Amino acid sequence: MGILQSLREVPGFLAFTVIFVLAFVREQKLAYISIALMGLGVMVTGLVEINMTFYLATIVMSIGFHYFETISSSLTLQWIEKIRQRSF
C-alpha cells in the first residue's frame, strides 16, 4: 500500500508542469485530455491482474486528476465571468 500511495503522489508534485503544457495546448483541451486520462486510469484499474499494471494505471489516473484539479478553478472563473456579464 505504501508503494501505491507513493506513486500516486508523484504527479501531484509535478502538477506545476501544467504551465509548460499550456504553452502548447489550450486550457479547455487540456481539461478534456486530463479527464480522459483520469477515466482511462480508473477503467484500467478494474481490469488489471498484475501489480505493475495496477501501479501504472494509478499513475495515469493521478496525472489526469492532478492536471485537471490544477486548471479547473481557472476554467470555472472564466465561465463565471461570462455568465455574470450576460445576466446584467
DSSP file (Angstrom, degrees, kcal/mol; ACC not computed):
  #  RESIDUE AA STRUCTURE BP1 BP2  ACC     N-H-->O    O-->H-N    N-H-->O    O-->H-N    TCO  KAPPA ALPHA  PHI   PSI    X-CA   Y-CA   Z-CA
    1    1 A M     >        0   0    0      0, 0.0     4,-2.3     0, 0.0     5,-0.2   0.000 360.0 360.0 360.0 -35.1    0.0    0.0    0.0
    2    2 A G  H  >  +     0   0    0      2,-0.2     4,-2.1     1,-0.2     5,-0.2   0.890 360.0  50.2 -64.3 -40.2    2.9    2.4    0.7
    3    3 A I  H  > S+     0   0    0      2,-0.2     4,-2.5     1,-0.2     5,-0.2   0.928 110.8  50.2 -63.6 -44.5    4.3    1.9   -2.8
    4    4 A L  H  > S+     0   0    0      1,-0.2     4,-2.0     2,-0.2    -2,-0.2   0.925 112.1  46.0 -61.1 -46.3    0.9    2.6   -4.3
    5    5 A Q  H  X S+     0   0    0     -4,-2.3     4,-1.3     1,-0.2    -1,-0.2   0.863 111.9  52.4 -67.0 -35.6    0.4    5.8   -2.3
    6    6 A S  H  X S+     0   0    0     -4,-2.1     4,-0.8    -5,-0.2     3,-0.3   0.929 111.5  45.6 -65.2 -44.5    3.9    7.0   -3.1
    7    7 A L  H  < S+     0   0    0     -4,-2.5     3,-0.5     1,-0.2    -2,-0.2   0.847 108.7  57.4 -66.9 -33.3    3.5    6.5   -6.8
    8    8 A R  H  < S+     0   0    0     -4,-2.0     4,-0.3     1,-0.2    -1,-0.2   0.811 106.1  49.4 -67.4 -29.7    0.1    8.2   -6.7
    9    9 A E  H  X S+     0   0    0     -4,-1.3     4,-1.5    -3,-0.3     3,-0.3   0.634  87.9  82.5 -87.6 -14.3    1.5   11.4   -5.2
   10   10 A V  H >X S+     0   0    0     -4,-0.8     4,-1.3    -3,-0.5     3,-0.5   0.931  91.6  49.7 -58.5 -47.5    4.4   11.8   -7.7
   11   11 A P  H 34 S+     0   0    0      0, 0.0    -1,-0.2     0, 0.0    -2,-0.1   0.812 104.7  61.1 -62.2 -25.7    2.2   13.5  -10.3
   12   12 A G  H >4 S+     0   0    0     -4,-0.3     3,-1.0    -3,-0.3    -2,-0.2   0.887 104.0  47.8 -64.8 -38.3    0.9   15.8   -7.5
   13   13 A F  H << S+     0   0    0     -4,-1.5     3,-0.5    -3,-0.5    -1,-0.2   0.794 112.9  49.9 -69.9 -27.4    4.4   17.1   -7.0
   14   14 A L  T >< S+     0   0    0     -4,-1.3     3,-2.0     1,-0.2    -1,-0.2   0.255  75.7 107.5 -94.9  12.4    4.8   17.6  -10.8
   15   15 A A  G X   +     0   0    0     -3,-1.0     3,-1.7     1,-0.3    -1,-0.2   0.731  65.0  72.6 -64.4 -21.0    1.5   19.5  -11.2
   16   16 A F  G >  S+     0   0    0     -3,-0.5     3,-1.4     1,-0.3     4,-0.4   0.685  77.9  77.7 -67.3 -15.2    3.4   22.7  -11.8
   17   17 A T  G <>  +     0   0    0     -3,-2.0     4,-2.0     1,-0.3     3,-0.3   0.575  69.8  86.3 -70.6  -6.5    4.3   21.3  -15.2
   18   18 A V  H <> S+     0   0    0     -3,-1.7     4,-2.5     1,-0.2    -1,-0.3   0.869  81.4  60.9 -57.7 -35.8    0.8   22.3  -16.3
   19   19 A I  H <4 S+     0   0    0     -3,-1.4     4,-0.5     1,-0.2    -1,-0.2   0.903 106.1  44.8 -59.3 -42.1    2.3   25.8  -17.0
   20   20 A F  H >4 S+     0   0    0     -4,-0.4     3,-0.8    -3,-0.3     4,-0.3   0.869 112.0  51.5 -71.5 -36.4    4.6   24.3  -19.6
   21   21 A V  H >X S+     0   0    0     -4,-2.0     3,-1.9     1,-0.2     4,-1.8   0.868 101.8  61.6 -67.2 -36.1    2.0   22.1  -21.1
   22   22 A L  T 3< S+     0   0    0     -4,-2.5    -1,-0.2     1,-0.3    -2,-0.2   0.671  90.2  69.7 -66.9 -15.3   -0.3   25.2  -21.5
   23   23 A A  T <4 S+     0   0    0     -3,-0.8    -1,-0.3    -4,-0.5    -2,-0.2   0.735 114.4  26.3 -69.4 -20.9    2.3   26.7  -23.8
   24   24 A F  T <4 S+     0   0    0     -3,-1.9     2,-0.4    -4,-0.3    -2,-0.2   0.641 122.8  47.1-114.1 -22.2    1.4   24.1  -26.4
   25   25 A V  S  < S-     0   0    0     -4,-1.8    -1,-0.2     2,-0.0     2,-0.0  -0.957  82.8-111.6-128.0 140.1   -2.2   23.1  -25.6
   26   26 A R     >  -     0   0    0     -2,-0.4     4,-2.2     1,-0.1     5,-0.2  -0.331  31.9-115.8 -66.6 154.6   -5.3   25.3  -24.9
   27   27 A E  H  > S+     0   0    0      1,-0.2     4,-1.8     2,-0.2     5,-0.1   0.883 112.3  47.6 -63.3 -42.4   -6.6   25.2  -21.4
   28   28 A Q  H  > S+     0   0    0      1,-0.2     4,-2.0     2,-0.2    -1,-0.2   0.895 111.5  50.7 -68.8 -38.2  -10.0   23.7  -22.2
   29   29 A K  H  > S+     0   0    0      1,-0.2     4,-2.4     2,-0.2    -1,-0.2   0.886 108.6  52.9 -65.5 -37.5   -8.4   21.0  -24.4
   30   30 A L  H  X S+     0   0    0     -4,-2.2     4,-2.6     2,-0.2    -1,-0.2   0.867 106.2  53.9 -64.5 -35.9   -6.0   20.1  -21.6
   31   31 A A  H  X S+     0   0    0     -4,-1.8     4,-2.4     2,-0.2    -2,-0.2   0.919 109.2  47.9 -63.9 -42.6   -9.0   19.7  -19.3
   32   32 A Y  H  X S+     0   0    0     -4,-2.0     4,-2.2     2,-0.2    -2,-0.2   0.923 113.1  47.8 -62.9 -43.6  -10.6   17.2  -21.7
   33   33 A I  H  X S+     0   0    0     -4,-2.4     4,-2.5     1,-0.2    -2,-0.2   0.906 111.3  51.3 -63.9 -41.2   -7.4   15.3  -22.0
   34   34 A S  H  X S+     0   0    0     -4,-2.6     4,-2.5     2,-0.2    -1,-0.2   0.907 110.2  48.1 -63.7 -42.6   -7.0   15.3  -18.2
   35   35 A I  H  X S+     0   0    0     -4,-2.4     4,-2.5     2,-0.2    -1,-0.2   0.895 111.6  50.9 -65.3 -38.6  -10.5   13.9  -17.7
   36   36 A A  H  X S+     0   0    0     -4,-2.2     4,-2.6     2,-0.2    -2,-0.2   0.908 110.7  48.7 -65.1 -41.1   -9.9   11.3  -20.3
   37   37 A L  H  X S+     0   0    0     -4,-2.5     4,-2.5     2,-0.2    -2,-0.2   0.917 111.7  49.4 -63.0 -42.7   -6.6   10.2  -18.6
   38   38 A M  H  X S+     0   0    0     -4,-2.5     4,-2.1     1,-0.2    -2,-0.2   0.926 113.3  46.1 -63.3 -43.8   -8.3   10.0  -15.3
   39   39 A G  H  X S+     0   0    0     -4,-2.5     4,-2.5     2,-0.2    -2,-0.2   0.886 111.6  51.8 -65.2 -39.4  -11.1    7.9  -16.7
   40   40 A L  H  X S+     0   0    0     -4,-2.6     4,-2.6     2,-0.2     5,-0.2   0.914 109.9  49.6 -63.3 -42.9   -8.7    5.7  -18.5
   41   41 A G  H  X S+     0   0    0     -4,-2.5     4,-1.7     1,-0.2    -2,-0.2   0.904 112.4  46.9 -63.0 -41.8   -6.7    5.1  -15.4
   42   42 A V  H  X S+     0   0    0     -4,-2.1     4,-1.0     2,-0.2    -1,-0.2   0.905 113.1  49.6 -66.5 -40.8   -9.9    4.3  -13.4
   43   43 A M  H >< S+     0   0    0     -4,-2.5     3,-0.6     1,-0.2     4,-0.4   0.925 111.4  47.5 -64.3 -45.1  -11.1    1.9  -16.1
   44   44 A V  H >X S+     0   0    0     -4,-2.6     3,-1.4     1,-0.2     4,-0.9   0.835 101.4  66.8 -67.2 -31.4   -7.8    0.0  -16.4
   45   45 A T  H >< S+     0   0    0     -4,-1.7     3,-0.5     1,-0.3    -1,-0.2   0.865  99.9  50.6 -57.1 -36.6   -7.7   -0.3  -12.6
   46   46 A G  T << S+     0   0    0     -4,-1.0    -1,-0.3    -3,-0.6    -2,-0.2   0.630 112.2  47.4 -76.6 -12.3  -10.7   -2.6  -12.7
   47   47 A L  T <4 S+     0   0    0     -3,-1.4    -1,-0.2    -4,-0.4    -2,-0.2   0.483  85.9 110.4-106.8  -4.5   -9.2   -4.8  -15.4
   48   48 A V    <<  +     0   0    0     -4,-0.9     3,-0.1    -3,-0.5    -3,-0.0  -0.329  33.3 176.0 -80.1 154.6   -5.7   -5.4  -14.1
   49   49 A E        +     0   0    0      1,-0.1     2,-0.3    -2,-0.1    -1,-0.1   0.457  65.2  65.9-126.2 -12.7   -4.3   -8.7  -12.8
   50   50 A I  S  > S-     0   0    0      1,-0.1     4,-1.8     0, 0.0     3,-0.2  -0.877  76.6-129.9-116.5 145.6   -0.6   -7.7  -12.1
   51   51 A N  H  > S+     0   0    0     -2,-0.3     4,-2.5     1,-0.2     5,-0.2   0.888 107.0  55.8 -60.3 -41.1    0.7   -5.3   -9.6
   52   52 A M  H  > S+     0   0    0      1,-0.2     4,-2.2     2,-0.2    -1,-0.2   0.882 107.9  48.4 -62.8 -37.8    2.8   -3.4  -12.1
   53   53 A T  H  > S+     0   0    0      2,-0.2     4,-2.5     1,-0.2    -1,-0.2   0.872 110.2  52.8 -67.8 -37.0   -0.2   -2.7  -14.3
   54   54 A F  H  X S+     0   0    0     -4,-1.8     4,-2.1     2,-0.2    -2,-0.2   0.912 109.4  48.6 -63.1 -42.9   -2.1   -1.6  -11.3
   55   55 A Y  H  X S+     0   0    0     -4,-2.5     4,-2.0     2,-0.2    -2,-0.2   0.912 111.8  49.3 -63.3 -42.7    0.7    0.9  -10.4
   56   56 A L  H  X S+     0   0    0     -4,-2.2     4,-2.3     1,-0.2    -2,-0.2   0.909 110.7  49.8 -63.9 -42.9    0.8    2.2  -14.0
   57   57 A A  H  X S+     0   0    0     -4,-2.5     4,-2.4     1,-0.2    -1,-0.2   0.877 109.8  52.1 -63.0 -37.7   -3.0    2.7  -14.1
   58   58 A T  H  X S+     0   0    0     -4,-2.1     4,-2.3     2,-0.2    -1,-0.2   0.886 109.0  49.5 -66.4 -38.9   -2.8    4.5  -10.8
   59   59 A I  H  X S+     0   0    0     -4,-2.0     4,-2.4     2,-0.2    -2,-0.2   0.919 111.4  48.8 -66.2 -43.3   -0.1    6.9  -12.1
   60   60 A V  H  X S+     0   0    0     -4,-2.3     4,-2.1     1,-0.2    -2,-0.2   0.926 113.3  47.3 -61.7 -45.0   -2.1    7.6  -15.3
   61   61 A M  H  X S+     0   0    0     -4,-2.4     4,-2.4     1,-0.2    -1,-0.2   0.895 111.9  50.4 -62.4 -40.7   -5.2    8.3  -13.2
   62   62 A S  H  X S+     0   0    0     -4,-2.3     4,-2.8     2,-0.2     5,-0.3   0.869 107.5  52.8 -68.8 -37.2   -3.2   10.5  -10.8
   63   63 A I  H  X S+     0   0    0     -4,-2.4     4,-2.3     2,-0.2     5,-0.3   0.945 111.9  46.4 -62.3 -46.8   -1.7   12.6  -13.7
   64   64 A G  H  X S+     0   0    0     -4,-2.1     4,-2.2     1,-0.2    -2,-0.2   0.921 114.5  47.4 -60.5 -44.7   -5.2   13.2  -15.1
   65   65 A F  H  X S+     0   0    0     -4,-2.4     4,-2.8     2,-0.2     5,-0.2   0.945 113.9  44.9 -63.6 -49.6   -6.6   14.1  -11.7
   66   66 A H  H  X S+     0   0    0     -4,-2.8     4,-1.5     1,-0.2    -1,-0.2   0.873 114.3  48.5 -68.1 -36.5   -3.8   16.5  -10.7
   67   67 A Y  H  X S+     0   0    0     -4,-2.3     4,-1.5    -5,-0.3    -1,-0.2   0.922 113.9  47.2 -67.1 -42.3   -3.7   18.2  -14.0
   68   68 A F  H  X S+     0   0    0     -4,-2.2     4,-1.9    -5,-0.3    -2,-0.2   0.927 111.1  50.4 -65.6 -43.7   -7.5   18.7  -14.1
   69   69 A E  H  X S+     0   0    0     -4,-2.8     4,-0.6     1,-0.2    -1,-0.2   0.838 107.5  56.1 -63.0 -31.6   -7.6   20.0  -10.5
   70   70 A T  H  < S+     0   0    0     -4,-1.5     4,-0.3    -5,-0.2    -1,-0.2   0.890 119.2  28.9 -68.0 -39.0   -4.9   22.5  -11.3
   71   71 A I  H  X S+     0   0    0     -4,-1.5     4,-2.2    -3,-0.2     5,-0.2   0.561  98.8  84.7-100.5  -8.6   -6.8   24.1  -14.2
   72   72 A S  H  X S+     0   0    0     -4,-1.9     4,-2.4     1,-0.2     5,-0.2   0.888  89.7  50.4 -65.3 -38.7  -10.4   23.5  -13.1
   73   73 A S  H  X S+     0   0    0     -4,-0.6     4,-2.2     2,-0.2    -1,-0.2   0.889 110.4  50.5 -68.0 -36.0  -10.6   26.6  -10.9
   74   74 A S  H  > S+     0   0    0     -4,-0.3     4,-1.9     2,-0.2    -2,-0.2   0.923 111.9  47.1 -64.9 -43.9   -9.2   28.8  -13.7
   75   75 A L  H  X S+     0   0    0     -4,-2.2     4,-2.0     1,-0.2    -2,-0.2   0.891 110.7  53.0 -64.8 -38.5  -11.7   27.4  -16.2
   76   76 A T  H  X S+     0   0    0     -4,-2.4     4,-2.5     1,-0.2    -2,-0.2   0.921 108.7  49.2 -62.4 -44.3  -14.5   27.9  -13.6
   77   77 A L  H  X S+     0   0    0     -4,-2.2     4,-1.8     1,-0.2    -1,-0.2   0.863 108.7  53.9 -65.2 -35.1  -13.6   31.6  -13.1
   78   78 A Q  H  X S+     0   0    0     -4,-1.9     4,-1.3     1,-0.2    -1,-0.2   0.921 112.8  42.5 -64.3 -42.8  -13.5   32.1  -16.8
   79   79 A W  H  X S+     0   0    0     -4,-2.0     4,-2.1     2,-0.2    -2,-0.2   0.869 110.3  55.7 -73.9 -36.4  -17.1   30.8  -17.3
   80   80 A I  H  X S+     0   0    0     -4,-2.5     4,-2.4     1,-0.2     5,-0.2   0.918 105.9  52.3 -62.0 -42.2  -18.5   32.6  -14.2
   81   81 A E  H  X S+     0   0    0     -4,-1.8     4,-1.8     1,-0.2    -1,-0.2   0.894 109.4  48.9 -62.1 -40.4  -17.3   35.9  -15.5
   82   82 A K  H  X S+     0   0    0     -4,-1.3     4,-1.5     2,-0.2    -1,-0.2   0.884 111.1  50.0 -67.2 -38.1  -19.0   35.3  -18.9
   83   83 A I  H  X S+     0   0    0     -4,-2.1     4,-1.6     1,-0.2    -2,-0.2   0.911 109.7  50.7 -67.6 -42.0  -22.3   34.3  -17.2
   84   84 A R  H  X S+     0   0    0     -4,-2.4     4,-0.9     1,-0.2    -1,-0.2   0.878 108.1  52.5 -64.6 -37.8  -22.3   37.4  -15.0
   85   85 A Q  H  < S+     0   0    0     -4,-1.8     3,-0.3     1,-0.2    -1,-0.2   0.862 109.3  49.7 -67.0 -34.7  -21.8   39.7  -17.9
   86   86 A R  H  < S+     0   0    0     -4,-1.5    -1,-0.2     1,-0.2    -2,-0.2   0.844 106.3  55.3 -72.3 -33.2  -24.7   38.2  -19.8
   87   87 A S  H  <        0   0    0     -4,-1.6    -1,-0.2     1,-0.2    -2,-0.2   0.710 360.0 360.0 -78.1 -18.6  -27.2   38.4  -16.9
   88   88 A F     <        0   0    0     -4,-0.9    -1,-0.2    -3,-0.3    -2,-0.2   0.464 360.0 360.0 -93.6 360.0  -26.7   42.2  -16.3
